[in-house]
Amino acid sequence: MVMEPQNGDIAVSLSASVASAMACLLPLASVSQQPYLSELLSFTLDRLHKEPELLRVDTERIQRQMLEVAVGNYRAFISAADALVAIKEEVSSINKHLESMMCTK
């Protein structure tokens, strides 16, 4: 008994092969974008139409989280910046001292 492929089976197989072929053909900025591209190629047309809005919502959420982290860690950022300035000044002082020692030989 020979089983005929169902329309859904053909569509899934075709969709997978098209996604695979497109992933190889499309030039990307980085390999890290390949999974997202493969995911996009698997979406329905309705889902693709929703993607820009979903990305906008994600962007706004991430920006809010970054702002919360920045505000919550403000003192730590200022302390780190002050420490970096102090370290830079100390290294500069050490370099000057070493140069003066080399010149006096």
N, C-alpha and C positions, 0 to 999 in steps of 0.2 A: 504494500500500500504506500503510495507516494503522497507526502504531505505538501500541499500547496502553501506557499507563504501567504500570510495574511497581509492586508494593506498596512496595518500598523507595524508589522515586522519589517516590511520594505521601507517604510518611512523612517523608522529608527535606524536601520542599517544605512540608508542613504544619508540621513542627517549626520550620523557618526562619521561616515567617510568624507562628507563635505566639510565637516568641522575639522577633521584631521588634515585635509588638503589645504584648507584656508589657513590654518595655523602655520603651515609650512611656507605658504606663499606670501603672507602679509609681512612686510618689514616692520619690525617693532623696535622701540627704543632700547628695550632690554628683555632678557629671557624671563624676568619676573612677571612680565605682562602676559605671558603665554596662558597661564591658568584662567585669567580673567577673560581673555579672548575666546578661549574654548568654552567658557561658561556662557558668554554672550551668544556664541554660535548655536548653543543648545536652547536658547530662549525662544518662546513663541513670539509672534509679532506683537500681540498685546503686551507681553512682558517687556519687550524691547521699547515700546512706546512709554512705559512707566519708568524705565531706567534713568533718564535724566532727572526726573523728580526725586527718585530714590537717592541718587548721587548727591543732589542738592541738600536733601535732608541729612544725609550722612556727613556732608561737609560742614553744615551748620552745627551738628552735634559735636563733631571733633573740634571745631573752633571754640565752642563753649567749654569743652573739657580742657583745652589748652589754656584758655583764659583762667579757668578755675585753678589749674596747676600753677600758672604764673603768679596769680594773686596769693594763693596759699603758700607759695615758696619764695615770696618776694625777698624776705630777709635773708634766706639762704643764698639767693642769687646775688644780692648785694655783698654779702660776706665773701662769697667765692670770687667776685670781681675784685674786691679789696685785696684778697689774698693773692690773686694773680698779679696785681700791680706791685705788691710788696715783693713777691718772688722775682719779678722781672727786674726790679731795682736792685735786689740783692745779687742776682746773677750778673748784672751789669757792673756792679761794684767789684765783684770777684774777678771778672774779666779785666777790668782796669788795673786791679792790684797785680794780677798775673803778668799783664803786659809790662807794667813798671818793673817787676822783678826780672823779667827777661831782658829789659833794656839796660839794667844795671850790672849785668854779668861782665 
